[in-house]
Amino acid sequence: MADTTLRAAIVGGGVTGLTAGYRLSRGRGWEAIAVLEAAPRPGGNVATTRADGFIVEHGPAGFLDNVPETLALARDLGLTPVPSNAGARKRFLVHDGALARVPENPIAFLRSPLLSPAGRLRVLAEPFARRRPPGDETVFHFAARRIGTEAAAVLIDAMVTGVFAGDSAALSLRSAFPKMHAMESAHGGLVRAMLAKKWARLRGRGDAAAGGPSGPGGVLSSFEGGFATLVERLAAALGDKVRTSTPVLGLARRGGLFELATPAGAIKAERVLLAVPAAQCAAILHDALPAAAGILRGIPAAPIAVAALAFPARGFPHSLGGFGFLVPRRERLRILGALWSSSIFPARAPEDSVLLTCMAGGARDTRAVTLPDAALVALVMEDLAAVFGPLPAPTRKFIFRYEEGIAQYPPGHEDRLAALARVCGTMPGLHLAGSSFRGISVNLCVVQAERAAEAMAAGP
Ligand SMILES: Cc1cc2nc3c(=O)[nH]c(=O)nc-3n(C[C@H](O)[C@H](O)[C@H](O)COP(=O)(O)OP(=O)(O)OC[C@H]3O[C@@H](n4cnc5c(N)ncnc54)[C@H](O)[C@@H]3O)c2cc1C
């Protein structure tokens, strides 16, 4: 490929790579950059199918509107976030085979059937929990220590399924839920941290900006036309700087420049950002930085199969008033949960239909993603019928598979990132960002992308 040397090459055109490319390209003198994307379309995990009145998300449904970087990015792209419907604040868990609402306040919690009376009392004892043990604690261990094993198994395990499709006993609290870790570090407990936050608010000193004990908060938001509108706008703004169907096979450093190997030939660049999942990063760095590749192979990902099914709205046996439900592990179902997509955002299905987006697989069921479509739909239908009662056959089926769906941060993740930074530091101009590193949410991918773009613009 006859190519002049690029000032920057960004490998991976997911939301991380596109955002980094967009931010970099806004600076003066950064015309000669490229985003190299293996797939025929940019966007990575963020994708939307629009067909016959349906707007169907393949993966992420949206972002929480409490991170300024994503809001500013949307604004710069001329996009107005669409908040989820107010009714979608209601969330459910499967409990003894039926749907039970997740309590939203302490009174509702005390009345909730989700935990036994002893389990609820144990949650109330949170301020007296044992102190944090040394080392990198798992999410499950943390929750069991602070609010008891029952609440950890029912509430926290389901939350981890909902966010990471992960195993709460195999994820580092500090890396996967850093805010919760910080709440305990700063205030000695979750209740104390929440009281401190309330107190600060009463005194007019919100602490979210200071990195204090702000919970997840925020309203789930998306865009007109679906979440992919975000990556489509980014790609449109970058224009021919995005090169699709361009997989990067390897990287070498020669004469002070990076050389990226692609099937169409080498691409030279002064700086490189790898914005691809850890396994692909490892493959790209295998020859140039084998030590980095070894560390990267220690960051796994959980596969997910998504089945979005439409049913006639008339006669559907549930009002679907809410966000959807998650399935705690002790329930005998194979799906991880279902989003009631046509209830969450407006105009996601024709008036006469409802749309349910069901997830299967995750870290504990890595084979679900390999099931053929018919078997996947059969298992989803069986589990939906167990929750709702008999259902008619779906009128539309949209199936998506993510073999490396969501990055998992096992204990030791922070040490792994520190080691990675040391090894990559031996190759100035090489940067890494994306969901395998410092946050899996689109919000945190955007934040990482902005930081990477700043570092690339400032550094060698
Ligand atoms: C089912 C599902 C539901 C989710 N729901 C939510 C949600 O509701 N909210 C939320 O905030 N997050 C959600 N997430 C997480 C979020 O989607 C991801 O963490 C985020 O989109 C990752 O973006 P990324 O750019 O870092 O990586 P990716 O989206 O994985 O993009 C990486 C890109 O790199 C490309 N690539 C890989 N190897 C190469 C190579 N060698 N050369 C060139 N290109 C390469 C890939 O094709 C891909 O396009 C969900 C994820 C899944 C799977």
The ligand as an SDF file (V2000), in Angstrom:
LIG
                    3D

 53 58  0  0  0  0  0  0  0  0999 V2000
  -24.3380   -7.7490   24.6400 C   0  0  0  0  0  0  0  0  0  0  0  0
  -23.6530   -6.5280   25.1830 C   0  0  0  0  0  0  0  0  0  0  0  0
  -24.4040   -5.5660   25.8380 C   0  0  0  0  0  0  0  0  0  0  0  0
  -23.7790   -4.4240   26.3450 C   0  0  0  0  0  0  0  0  0  0  0  0
  -24.5590   -3.4680   26.9400 N   0  0  0  0  0  0  0  0  0  0  0  0
  -23.9890   -2.2840   27.3090 C   0  0  0  0  0  0  0  0  0  0  0  0
  -24.7960   -1.1850   27.7210 C   0  0  0  0  0  0  0  0  0  0  0  0
  -26.0350   -1.2600   27.7320 O   0  0  0  0  0  0  0  0  0  0  0  0
  -24.1640   -0.0340   28.0720 N   0  0  0  0  0  0  0  0  0  0  0  0
  -22.8070    0.1160   28.0180 C   0  0  0  0  0  0  0  0  0  0  0  0
  -22.2900    1.1800   28.3600 O   0  0  0  0  0  0  0  0  0  0  0  0
  -22.0140   -0.9060   27.5890 N   0  0  0  0  0  0  0  0  0  0  0  0
  -22.5700   -2.0880   27.2220 C   0  0  0  0  0  0  0  0  0  0  0  0
  -21.7820   -3.0970   26.7330 N   0  0  0  0  0  0  0  0  0  0  0  0
  -20.3250   -2.9110   26.7030 C   0  0  0  0  0  0  0  0  0  0  0  0
  -19.8760   -2.0330   25.5270 C   0  0  0  0  0  0  0  0  0  0  0  0
  -20.6130   -2.3340   24.3870 O   0  0  0  0  0  0  0  0  0  0  0  0
  -18.4160   -2.2620   25.1920 C   0  0  0  0  0  0  0  0  0  0  0  0
  -17.5870   -2.3480   26.3210 O   0  0  0  0  0  0  0  0  0  0  0  0
  -17.8680   -1.1780   24.2740 C   0  0  0  0  0  0  0  0  0  0  0  0
  -18.7400   -1.0020   23.1810 O   0  0  0  0  0  0  0  0  0  0  0  0
  -16.4720   -1.5610   23.8350 C   0  0  0  0  0  0  0  0  0  0  0  0
  -15.9860   -0.6560   22.8800 O   0  0  0  0  0  0  0  0  0  0  0  0
  -14.4970   -0.7800   22.3070 P   0  0  0  0  0  0  0  0  0  0  0  0
  -14.3750    0.2030   21.2140 O   0  0  0  0  0  0  0  0  0  0  0  0
  -13.5290   -0.6910   23.4430 O   0  0  0  0  0  0  0  0  0  0  0  0
  -14.3820   -2.2700   21.7530 O   0  0  0  0  0  0  0  0  0  0  0  0
  -15.1560   -2.9870   20.5670 P   0  0  0  0  0  0  0  0  0  0  0  0
  -16.5510   -2.5220   20.4750 O   0  0  0  0  0  0  0  0  0  0  0  0
  -14.9050   -4.4480   20.7930 O   0  0  0  0  0  0  0  0  0  0  0  0
  -14.3910   -2.4970   19.2700 O   0  0  0  0  0  0  0  0  0  0  0  0
  -13.1510   -3.0060   18.8900 C   0  0  0  0  0  0  0  0  0  0  0  0
  -13.0750   -2.9680   17.3860 C   0  0  0  0  0  0  0  0  0  0  0  0
  -11.7850   -3.4290   16.9970 O   0  0  0  0  0  0  0  0  0  0  0  0
  -11.9240   -4.2040   15.8320 C   0  0  0  0  0  0  0  0  0  0  0  0
  -10.7350   -5.0680   15.7470 N   0  0  0  0  0  0  0  0  0  0  0  0
  -10.4540   -6.1620   16.4910 C   0  0  0  0  0  0  0  0  0  0  0  0
   -9.2560   -6.6730   16.1210 N   0  0  0  0  0  0  0  0  0  0  0  0
   -8.7790   -5.8750   15.1320 C   0  0  0  0  0  0  0  0  0  0  0  0
   -7.5800   -5.8690   14.3550 C   0  0  0  0  0  0  0  0  0  0  0  0
   -6.6390   -6.8080   14.5210 N   0  0  0  0  0  0  0  0  0  0  0  0
   -7.4260   -4.9110   13.4300 N   0  0  0  0  0  0  0  0  0  0  0  0
   -8.3690   -3.9300   13.2380 C   0  0  0  0  0  0  0  0  0  0  0  0
   -9.5220   -3.9000   13.9560 N   0  0  0  0  0  0  0  0  0  0  0  0
   -9.7190   -4.8460   14.8900 C   0  0  0  0  0  0  0  0  0  0  0  0
  -13.2220   -4.9430   16.0300 C   0  0  0  0  0  0  0  0  0  0  0  0
  -13.7520   -5.3880   14.7960 O   0  0  0  0  0  0  0  0  0  0  0  0
  -14.0790   -3.8830   16.6930 C   0  0  0  0  0  0  0  0  0  0  0  0
  -14.8100   -3.1290   15.7590 O   0  0  0  0  0  0  0  0  0  0  0  0
  -22.3790   -4.2550   26.2130 C   0  0  0  0  0  0  0  0  0  0  0  0
  -21.6240   -5.2260   25.5410 C   0  0  0  0  0  0  0  0  0  0  0  0
  -22.2510   -6.3480   25.0270 C   0  0  0  0  0  0  0  0  0  0  0  0
  -21.4270   -7.3660   24.2860 C   0  0  0  0  0  0  0  0  0  0  0  0
  1  2  1  0
  2  3  1  0
  2 52  2  0
  3  4  2  0
  4  5  1  0
  4 50  1  0
  5  6  2  0
  6  7  1  0
  6 13  1  0
  7  8  2  0
  7  9  1  0
  9 10  1  0
 10 11  2  0
 10 12  1  0
 12 13  2  0
 13 14  1  0
 14 15  1  0
 14 50  1  0
 15 16  1  0
 16 17  1  0
 16 18  1  0
 18 19  1  0
 18 20  1  0
 20 21  1  0
 20 22  1  0
 22 23  1  0
 23 24  1  0
 24 25  2  0
 24 26  1  0
 24 27  1  0
 27 28  1  0
 28 29  2  0
 28 30  1  0
 28 31  1  0
 31 32  1  0
 32 33  1  0
 33 34  1  0
 33 48  1  0
 34 35  1  0
 35 36  1  0
 35 46  1  0
 36 37  1  0
 36 45  1  0
 37 38  2  0
 38 39  1  0
 39 40  1  0
 39 45  2  0
 40 41  1  0
 40 42  2  0
 42 43  1  0
 43 44  2  0
 44 45  1  0
 46 47  1  0
 46 48  1  0
 48 49  1  0
 50 51  2  0
 51 52  1  0
 52 53  1  0
M  END
$$$$
